[in-house]
């Protein structure tokens, strides 16, 4: 089970922390490079028995968000069959 909390700044930057039960604490940060393209970096700090054999790990993320335009149907139906 994982818990994350992320804060966004000016819809361009984000940062936060996360916790995976009996495993690790994470520090997260990222930014929108161009419209739709996000990059991020996180660092995991182990909290389990592996803390003695590792110092943590980095994760690099690249995400692209596509804009999808969907036309909304504004027709009104007076039958429960079409609700």
C-alpha positions as CSV (number, residue, x, y, z in Angstrom):
1,X,0.0,0.0,0.0
2,X,1.3,3.4,-0.9
3,X,0.5,7.0,0.1
4,X,1.5,10.0,-1.8
5,X,1.0,13.8,-1.4
6,X,1.9,16.1,-4.3
7,X,1.7,19.9,-4.6
8,X,1.5,21.7,-7.9
9,X,2.9,25.2,-8.4
10,X,1.6,27.4,-11.2
11,X,0.5,24.3,-13.1
12,X,4.1,23.8,-14.2
13,X,6.1,22.5,-11.3
14,X,5.2,19.8,-8.8
15,X,6.8,18.2,-5.8
16,X,5.9,15.9,-2.9
17,X,6.5,12.9,-0.7
18,X,5.4,9.3,-0.6
19,X,5.4,6.4,1.7
20,X,5.2,2.7,0.8
21,X,4.1,0.6,3.8
22,X,7.1,-1.3,5.3
23,X,9.3,-0.4,2.3
24,X,10.4,3.2,1.5
25,X,9.9,6.9,1.8
26,X,10.0,8.8,-1.5
27,X,10.8,12.4,-2.5
28,X,9.3,13.5,-5.8
29,X,9.9,16.5,-8.0
30,X,9.1,17.4,-11.6
31,X,8.1,20.0,-14.2
32,X,6.2,20.5,-17.4
33,X,9.0,21.1,-20.0
34,X,6.7,22.0,-22.9
35,X,2.9,21.8,-23.1
36,X,2.0,18.2,-22.5
37,X,5.5,16.9,-21.8
38,X,6.4,16.3,-18.1
39,X,9.6,15.1,-16.6
40,X,10.1,14.0,-13.0
41,X,12.7,12.6,-10.6
42,X,12.1,10.7,-7.4
43,X,14.4,9.2,-4.8
44,X,13.4,6.3,-2.6
45,X,14.9,6.0,0.9
46,X,14.4,2.4,2.2
47,X,12.8,1.9,5.6
48,X,12.9,-1.9,5.5
49,X,15.8,-4.3,6.4
50,X,17.4,-3.4,3.1
51,X,18.5,-0.1,4.6
52,X,21.7,-1.8,5.6
53,X,22.5,-3.1,2.1
54,X,21.4,-0.1,-0.1
55,X,21.4,3.7,0.1
56,X,18.3,4.2,-2.0
57,X,17.4,4.5,-5.7
58,X,16.5,7.2,-8.2
59,X,13.7,7.0,-10.7
60,X,13.4,9.2,-13.8
61,X,9.9,9.7,-15.4
62,X,8.9,11.1,-18.8
63,X,5.2,11.6,-19.4
64,X,3.3,13.0,-22.4
65,X,-0.3,14.0,-22.0
66,X,-2.4,14.1,-25.2
67,X,-5.3,16.6,-25.5
68,X,-8.4,14.8,-26.6
69,X,-11.3,17.0,-27.7
70,X,-14.7,15.3,-27.2
71,X,-17.9,17.0,-28.3
72,X,-20.5,17.1,-25.6
73,X,-24.0,16.0,-26.6
74,X,-26.3,18.7,-25.2
75,X,-29.6,17.0,-26.3
76,X,-32.2,16.5,-23.6
77,X,-34.0,13.2,-23.4
78,X,-37.3,12.9,-21.5
79,X,-37.2,9.2,-21.1
80,X,-35.5,7.2,-18.3
81,X,-34.3,4.8,-21.0
82,X,-31.7,7.3,-22.2
83,X,-30.4,8.6,-18.8
